[in-house]
Amino acid sequence: MNSAEWGVGIDPGKGQKVLIMEDETSVAEGLQMILEDEGYEVDIASTGRSAMDTLRKKGVDLLVADLRLPDMDGMEVVREVKAKRPSTKVIVMTGYPSVSSAVDAMKLGVSDYLPKPFWGDDFKTAVETALKERKEDTLKQEPDRTDKRKARWDVDGELDSEDPGRPRILIMEDEPSLAEGLKMVLSEQGYHVSLADTGIRALGSLTGKNFDLMLADLRLPDMDGMEVLRLIKETKPETEVIVITGYASVVSAVESMKLGALDYLPKPFTDDEIKTAVEKAIKVKKEAVPELKIAPAATEEERLIQHREVTKVLDRTAQDRGFWRDLMEMGSEALKSYHLSNEAKAAIVSGDLRWINQNVGELTQKQLMFIYKRLEREAW
């Protein structure tokens, strides 16, 4: 098959098109009815081959894919679709969920992974979210970088004097024996490795230093590791993350990958498994397209523009609930249409009231509401 065989696009004047790949007729027809009631155009395919025939002939916005099919593995269909038509969004559904298949699916770029049975409202929400992502994909910009600041905690000494070509890894793990073991294994591979035994220490280290990769445990003594992952991906998106956990679940695997984790390793894992995962992550990091860095405002004119843009953002949060939600959930990506420095975006996303007061000035009560809610949500 070549790329030209696949559908060439969707008529923007028609409803969004969904293909349901499901061999159980009652399930397929039930999902079709739910989506048609919402205004979508829906086709059904009971086998993997018939699904690919439909995709070649028509093209769709979204594929809803069961993993167990009578003729082939559903994951193979997903892999083929993401390779030939990467703009097609995919939701995986399965009556046989597992952490490994959830991670494999998320790595392929699927929008969601739904274990059966699921509620109709959950299904509609997943479809709506996936199709919203599709609309936004063409407008995405490169991730932002925040400015470097001195770390509040320095667990392993200053990194800036290290060989700049040597990949830097931060291990966030509260079990000393495991943390030291991982450090030894990875140091022998030529990486510079630092340790943090709490979420706060990890965030402190990341505040002022550039790490290529973080290994992140999800159970920490001071905060939820998932919150640490969320904060890192909002403020230091250039840092790749591998999740390691002794409490693996489909739910946490899917959530981690949605937040931007590159891999998810259930404990216990072997030395070879962690070395392979780290090697792949560092390769992804090295091959990434260089990110655009927007400098902090330097001139009076730039400061006035920044003041105006920050004020516009906060005014909009008081008037537009949809924008409020997007900013809370998507972070700096919701600010792509504003002329803001990376430090300004980071301040808004993280609720850095001190920076805003110093660089923008006093805010009205309406403008402050988003900042207060952000701080309340991220409170440790």
C-alpha positions in Angstrom: 0.0 0.0 0.0 1.2 3.5 -0.7 0.0 6.8 0.8 -1.8 7.8 -2.4 -4.2 4.8 -1.9 -5.6 6.3 1.3 -8.5 8.9 1.3 -7.5 12.4 0.3 -9.4 14.4 2.8 -12.7 15.4 4.3 -15.2 17.7 2.8 -15.3 20.6 5.3 -18.9 21.2 4.5 -20.1 17.9 5.9 -20.2 16.4 9.3 -17.1 14.9 10.7 -16.6 11.3 9.6 -16.1 8.4 12.0 -15.3 4.7 11.2 -16.1 2.1 13.9 -14.0 -1.0 13.5 -15.9 -3.6 15.7 -16.9 -7.2 14.9 -19.7 -7.4 17.5 -22.7 -6.1 15.7 -24.7 -4.9 18.7 -21.8 -2.9 20.1 -21.0 -1.4 16.7 -24.6 -0.4 16.0 -25.0 1.0 19.5 -21.9 3.2 19.1 -23.1 4.3 15.6 -26.4 5.4 17.0 -24.8 7.4 19.8 -22.5 9.3 17.3 -25.2 9.8 14.7 -27.4 11.4 17.3 -24.5 13.8 17.8 -24.3 14.7 14.1 -21.4 12.6 13.0 -21.3 10.6 9.8 -20.6 7.0 10.9 -19.5 3.9 9.0 -19.0 0.4 10.5 -16.3 -2.2 9.6 -16.5 -5.7 11.1 -13.0 -6.7 10.1 -9.6 -5.1 9.9 -9.4 -5.5 6.1 -12.8 -3.9 5.5 -11.8 -1.0 7.8 -8.6 -0.4 5.7 -10.6 -0.6 2.5 -13.0 2.1 3.8 -10.1 4.3 4.9 -8.4 4.0 1.4 -11.6 4.9 -0.4 -13.1 7.6 1.8 -10.8 8.8 4.5 -12.2 9.6 7.9 -11.5 12.1 10.7 -11.6 9.4 13.4 -11.2 5.6 13.7 -12.7 3.9 16.7 -10.8 0.6 16.8 -11.4 -2.6 18.6 -8.2 -4.7 19.2 -9.7 -8.2 18.7 -10.9 -8.8 15.2 -11.7 -12.0 13.3 -9.1 -11.5 10.6 -6.2 -9.6 12.2 -4.8 -7.8 15.2 -6.5 -4.4 15.6 -3.2 -2.9 16.7 -1.8 -3.6 13.2 -4.6 -1.6 11.7 -3.9 1.3 14.1 -0.2 1.1 13.2 -1.0 1.2 9.5 -3.4 4.1 9.8 -1.0 6.2 11.9 1.7 5.5 9.3 -0.3 6.2 6.2 -2.7 8.9 7.5 -1.3 10.4 10.6 -3.9 13.1 10.6 -6.6 10.5 11.3 -7.3 10.4 15.0 -7.7 7.0 16.7 -9.5 5.8 19.8 -8.8 2.2 20.9 -11.5 0.2 22.7 -11.0 -3.3 24.1 -12.6 -5.9 26.3 -9.2 -7.2 27.2 -7.3 -4.1 28.6 -3.7 -4.4 29.7 -1.0 -1.9 30.7 1.2 -3.2 27.9 -1.4 -2.7 25.1 -2.4 0.7 26.6 1.2 1.9 26.4 1.7 0.4 22.9 -1.4 2.1 21.7 -0.5 5.5 23.2 3.0 5.3 21.8 1.4 4.9 18.3 -0.3 8.2 18.9 -3.9 7.2 19.7 -6.0 9.8 21.3 -7.6 7.5 23.9 -7.8 3.9 25.2 -11.2 2.8 26.5 -11.6 -0.5 28.3 -15.0 -2.1 27.8 -17.6 -1.7 29.0 -17.8 2.1 29.0 -20.5 4.6 29.4 -22.0 6.4 26.4 -21.1 9.8 27.9 -17.5 8.7 28.3 -17.4 7.6 24.7 -18.9 10.8 23.4 -16.4 12.8 25.5 -13.5 10.8 24.1 -14.7 11.3 20.5 -15.3 15.0 21.0 -11.8 15.4 22.5 -10.1 13.5 19.7 -11.8 15.5 17.0 -11.0 18.7 18.8 -7.3 17.7 18.8 -7.5 17.0 15.0 -8.7 20.6 14.4 -5.9 22.0 16.4 -3.1 19.9 15.1 -2.5 22.2 12.1 -2.1 25.2 14.3 0.3 23.8 16.8 3.6 25.6 17.4 6.8 24.3 18.8 6.9 23.9 22.6 8.1 26.9 24.6 11.2 27.1 26.8 11.2 28.9 30.0 14.2 31.0 31.0 16.9 29.4 33.2 16.8 30.2 36.9 18.8 29.0 39.8 17.5 25.8 41.2 16.0 25.9 44.7 17.4 22.4 45.4 20.7 21.1 44.0 20.7 17.4 44.8 23.8 16.4 42.9 25.9 19.5 42.4 26.0 22.0 39.5 25.4 20.5 36.1 26.4 23.5 34.0 30.1 22.6 34.3 29.4 19.1 32.9 30.2 18.0 29.4 27.4 19.6 27.3 27.3 16.5 25.0 26.7 14.1 27.8 22.9 13.4 28.2 21.5 14.5 31.6 19.0 12.3 33.5 17.0 13.1 36.6 15.7 10.1 38.6 12.6 11.0 40.8 12.4 7.9 43.0 12.0 7.8 46.8 13.3 4.2 47.3 17.0 4.7 47.9 18.2 1.3 46.8 16.3 1.5 43.5 17.4 5.1 42.9 21.0 4.3 43.5 20.8 1.1 41.4 19.4 3.0 38.5 22.0 5.7 38.9 24.8 3.1 38.7 23.4 1.3 35.7 22.8 4.6 33.7 26.1 6.2 34.8 27.9 3.1 33.4 26.2 3.9 30.1 27.8 7.4 30.0 24.9 9.5 31.3 25.1 12.2 33.9 22.6 11.1 36.6 21.0 13.2 39.4 18.6 12.0 42.1 15.5 13.5 43.7 13.6 11.6 46.4 10.5 13.9 46.4 8.4 15.7 43.9 9.4 19.1 45.2 13.1 18.3 45.0 12.6 17.1 41.4 10.7 20.3 40.4 13.4 22.4 42.1 16.2 20.7 40.2 14.3 21.2 36.9 13.6 24.9 37.6 17.2 25.9 36.9 18.8 23.1 35.0 18.2 21.4 31.7 17.7 17.7 31.8 17.3 15.6 28.7 15.2 13.0 30.5 13.5 12.3 33.8 12.6 8.9 35.2 9.5 9.5 37.2 8.0 7.3 39.9 4.3 8.0 40.4 4.1 7.3 44.2 6.1 9.9 46.2 6.1 10.9 49.9 5.0 14.5 49.3 2.9 14.7 46.1 1.3 12.8 43.3 3.9 11.9 40.6 1.3 12.5 38.0 1.0 16.2 39.1 4.8 16.4 38.8 4.6 15.1 35.2 1.8 17.6 34.4 3.9 20.5 35.7 7.0 19.4 33.9 5.2 19.1 30.6 3.7 22.6 31.0 6.8 24.4 32.1 9.7 22.3 30.7 8.2 20.5 27.7 11.7 19.8 26.2 12.4 17.3 29.0 11.4 13.8 28.0 9.8 11.6 30.7 9.7 7.9 31.3 7.2 6.8 34.0 8.3 4.0 36.3 5.8 2.5 38.8 5.2 -0.4 41.1 1.4 0.2 40.8 0.8 -0.1 37.1 -2.7 0.3 35.8 -4.3 0.9 32.4 -5.7 4.2 33.7 -2.4 5.6 34.9 -0.6 4.3 31.8 -3.1 6.1 29.5 -3.1 9.3 31.6 0.8 9.4 31.7 1.0 9.0 27.9 -1.6 11.7 27.3 0.3 14.1 29.5 3.4 13.5 27.3 5.4 10.7 28.9 7.5 8.9 26.3 7.3 5.5 28.0 5.7 3.7 30.9 7.6 0.9 32.7 5.9 -1.3 35.4 8.2 -2.4 38.2 10.1 -4.6 38.4 12.0 -4.2 35.2 15.4 -5.5 34.1 18.5 -3.5 33.6 18.3 -4.2 29.8 14.7 -2.9 29.7 15.6 0.4 31.4 18.7 0.9 29.3 16.7 0.3 26.1 13.9 2.7 27.2 16.4 5.4 28.1 18.4 4.9 24.9 15.2 5.4 22.8 14.2 8.4 24.8 17.6 10.1 24.4 17.5 9.3 20.7 14.0 11.0 20.4 15.4 14.0 22.3 18.4 14.3 20.0 16.3 14.0 16.8 13.7 16.5 18.0 13.3 19.7 15.9 15.0 22.6 17.7 12.5 24.6 19.7 11.7 28.2 19.2 12.8 30.3 22.1 11.0 33.7 22.6 13.2 36.0 24.5 12.0 37.9 27.6 10.9 41.5 26.9 14.0 43.8 26.8 12.9 47.1 25.4 10.2 49.4 26.7 8.1 48.7 23.7 8.4 44.9 24.2 7.4 45.4 27.9 4.3 47.3 26.9 3.4 44.6 24.4 3.9 41.9 27.0 1.8 43.9 29.5 -1.0 44.3 27.0 -0.9 40.6 26.0 -0.9 39.2 29.6 -3.8 41.6 30.5 -5.7 40.4 27.4 -5.2 36.7 28.4 -6.4 37.3 32.0 -9.3 39.4 30.9 -10.4 36.6 28.5 -10.3 34.1 31.4 -12.9 36.2 33.2 -15.2 36.2 30.1 -14.6 33.0 28.2 -15.2 29.8 30.1 -14.0 27.7 27.2 -10.7 29.5 27.1 -10.4 29.2 30.9 -10.8 25.4 30.6 -8.3 25.2 27.7 -5.7 27.2 29.5 -6.2 25.1 32.6 -5.9 21.8 30.7 -3.6 22.6 27.8 -1.2 25.0 29.4 0.9 27.2 27.2 -0.5 25.7 24.0 -3.7 27.7 24.6 -1.6 30.8 24.4 -0.2 30.3 21.0 -2.1 33.2 19.4 -0.7 35.7 21.9 2.6 37.5 21.5 4.1 36.4 24.8 7.6 35.6 25.9 8.2 32.1 27.2 8.6 33.4 30.7 5.3 35.2 30.5 3.6 32.0 29.3 5.2 30.0 32.1 4.0 32.6 34.7 0.4 32.5 33.5 0.4 28.7 33.2 1.9 28.1 36.6 0.1 31.0 38.4 3.3 32.9 39.2 1.6 35.9 40.8 4.9 37.4 41.9 6.3 37.5 38.4 3.0 38.9 37.0 2.9 41.7 39.7 6.6 42.6 39.0 6.2 42.6 35.2 2.6 43.5 34.6 1.4 45.3 37.8 -1.6 44.9 40.0 -4.5 42.9 38.7 -8.3 43.3 39.0 -10.3 40.7 41.0 -11.6 39.2 37.8 -8.2 38.9 36.3 -6.9 37.3 39.5 -9.6 34.5 39.5 -7.7 32.3 37.1 -4.4 32.7 38.9 -6.0 31.8 42.2 -7.7 28.7 40.7 -4.5 27.6 39.1 -2.6 28.0 42.4 -5.4 26.1 44.2 -5.3 23.3 41.7 -1.5 22.9 41.8 -1.2 23.4 45.6 1.1 20.9 47.2 
